Amino acid sequence: MIFLSGKQNSSLHQVMKVAAGFFVLCLLLTLHRYYSFYATYDQGIFNQLFWNGSHGRLFESSLSSALSTNVVHQNQLPEVFYYRLGQHFTPALMLWLPIYSLFPSPVTLTVLQVTLITAAGLVLYALARHYLERRLSAAIVVSYYCANAVIGPTLGNFHDVCQIPLYVFSLLLAMEKRWWPLFGILATLILAVREDGGVVLFGVGVYLILSRRYPRTGLAVCLLSFGYMIVLTNAIMPLFSADISQRFMIERFGQYADGEEASTLDIIWGMVSNPWRLVEQLFTPFFGKIKYLLGQWLPLALVPAFAPASWTIAGFPLLKLFLAKGESVLAINIRYAMTVVPGLFYGTILWWASRQQEEDKIRRGEQTILRFPSAVLPFPSSAKFRRFWAFCISLSLFFTFTSNPNRTFSFILPDAIAPWVQVPLFRQWQHVFEVRPLLAQIPADASVSATNTIVPILSSRREILRFPMLELRNDAREIVKMEYAIADMWQLQQYQAAFRAERGQLQAIVPQIDRMSNSGEYGIIGFEDGTILMQKGAASNSASVTAWATFRGQLEPILNKK
C-alpha cells in the first residue's frame, strides 16, 4: 500500500488526491443517477422540505404527509401543511438552507451530500494525525473512502445522516485538542441531525467514562444525549404528529411492545422486562449480522474487531440496528450503516496508536515482551500486513461495486441474472430525452401526482403526491385533486420480471390510469416511451390515447401475474 511505504511528505498530498477522486466519482455517479430517473422518493421528500423552507414554510411536506400514520393507518388525506418533525426531528438540516436558497434544486442536495462525506474524510486525517504518523493516517483515510458503508449511502438519495461522519469526527478532534466550546457545539449538532443522533453521542460519552480520560464530561454527554432522546420522542415530537409512537417505534421495535402504539419508554421497558427476546433479536439472523460486521470491518483490515474503543463508541448505534427489525437495518448500502462508521475508525486509530507505541519501544530496546503476538495483531510496519490491508480495501471496493448500491451501476451491471435485467446506458438516456418534453408541459406551480422516480424531478413545489394518490388538503384546508398526473412505467416494465415490488407498482398504477381516463375527469395529453401525462379537465389527445392503448396491451400479461 503506497501510504505505508511511500514518502511521508507526500501523504497529505495523496490524501487530497484520493479525496478529490472520491468526490468527483461519487458526484458524477449520483448526478447520473438523478438525471437518468433513478433517484427515488426520499430525494423528493428532502428537496420539498428545503424548497418549502426557502419559502418560509419550515419542515412542511405533502410527500412526508403521505407517509404519516394519519394517511397510512387512518385513511386520511395528505396535507401540504404537515410538519415532518413528527416523523424525524432534523433541525440541523436548516444549516444548509441558505445554500439551497441560492441554488434551489434537488441537485444541490446531491452536491451537498457528497461534499459533507468527502470533508469528513479530511477531518478524519487530522484526527488520525493526532496519534499516528502520516503514512498510517493516510491509509486509514483511504480505508474510509473505500468503505462500503461510506460509498453505498453516498450514492443514494440525499439523507440527513450524511452529516454524522463530519460532526462526529470533528467532535472527537475537538475532544483531543481540548477545544471544549467547539465540542459542545458539535455535540448539539449531532443531536440536531435527527432524533436518534443521541445514540451515536451516547457511545462517545461511554467511551470518555470507560477510558477514564474525561469521565465527568462523558457522564454529562451520556445524560444529555439520553435525556434529549427521551424528552424529544415522548414530549416534543408528539406535538407535531403521532408518527413516532404509532409508526416508527412499532415498525422498528414493535416486537418489544404489546399493543399497536408504543413510546420509546415503552420499548425500553419491553426490552428490559423480556431479556430473552432481546438476546434472540440481538443474535438473529446470526450469519446475517456476522456478514454485516465483516462488511463494516473489512476496509480497516478487520482491526475494529480487536479495538475496544470501536466496540465502545460504535457499539451503541450498532446495538440499535441489531435490536431493530426489518431488512433495511442490516443493509450496508443505506444511511443507517453510516452511523456506525465514526466509532469504528476512531477506535482503529487508537488501536494503531497503541501498537505504534509498542513498536517504537522495541526499536529503542525498551520492551522485549509483547502484550499481543505480532502474528495475530501486527505492527504498522509489517509488509505482510500491508499487503493484507491492501487486499481488504480492494475486496471492499469489489463488494461495493458488485452490490450495485441504490442501482447506481445499473447501466453497467445486471440487476438480475435469471431472468436477465439490465438497462444499458444509451437506453437510459434515450428514455430521459423522450420523457423530458412531457415534464416540460407541467407548470412549475401546478399540483402534480408523479410516480416514484419522477417525484424528485418535480418536487420543488407545494402540492405533489406519489402516483396513484391524487387528493390532498391544500393551504385553505380544502380537498383538491392534482392538476396533473405523470406515470413513468418504462422502468417498472424493465424490472418487473425479476422484482415483485416493481410488478406490484405496475398493477396499482395501470388500473388507476384506466379509472381516470374512463371517467373523463383526466385527459391523456401526452405519451412517450412508457410514460403517460394526464391533465385534469383536459381533452385527450387521440395520438397519445392510441399510444397508451398499445403500451397497455403489452402490460396485460403482467397485470394478471401474481
Secondary structure, DSSP 8 states (H G I E B T S, - for coil): -HHHHS-GGGHHHHHHHHHHHHHHHHHHHHHHHHHTT---HHHHHHHHHHHHHHTT-TTB-HHHHTTSHHHHTT----BTT-BGGGT---GGGGGGHHHHHHS-SHHHHHHHHHHHHHHHHHHHHHHHHTTS-HHHHHHHHHHHHT-HHHHHHHTSS--GGGGHHHHHHHHHHHHHHT-HHHHHHHHHHHHHH-TTHHHHHHHHHHHHHHTTSSHHHHHHHHHHHHHHHHHIIIIIGGGT-SHIIIIIHHHHHGGG-SSS---HHHHHHHHHH-HHHHHHHHHSSHHHHHHHHHHHHGGGTTGGGG-HHHHHHHHHHHHHHHHS-SGGGG-TTSGGGGGTHHHHHHHHHHHHHHHHHHHHHHHTTS--S-SS-TTTS--TT-HHHHHHHHHHHHHHHHHHHHT-GGGTTTTTS-SBTTTTB---HHHHHHHHHHHHHHHHTS-TTS-EEE-TTTHHHH-SSSSEEETT--EEE-TTS-EEE-SEEEEE-HHHHHHTTT-HHHHHHHHHHHHHHHHHHHHTSEEEEEEETTEEEEEET----HHHHHHHHHHHHHHHHHHT--
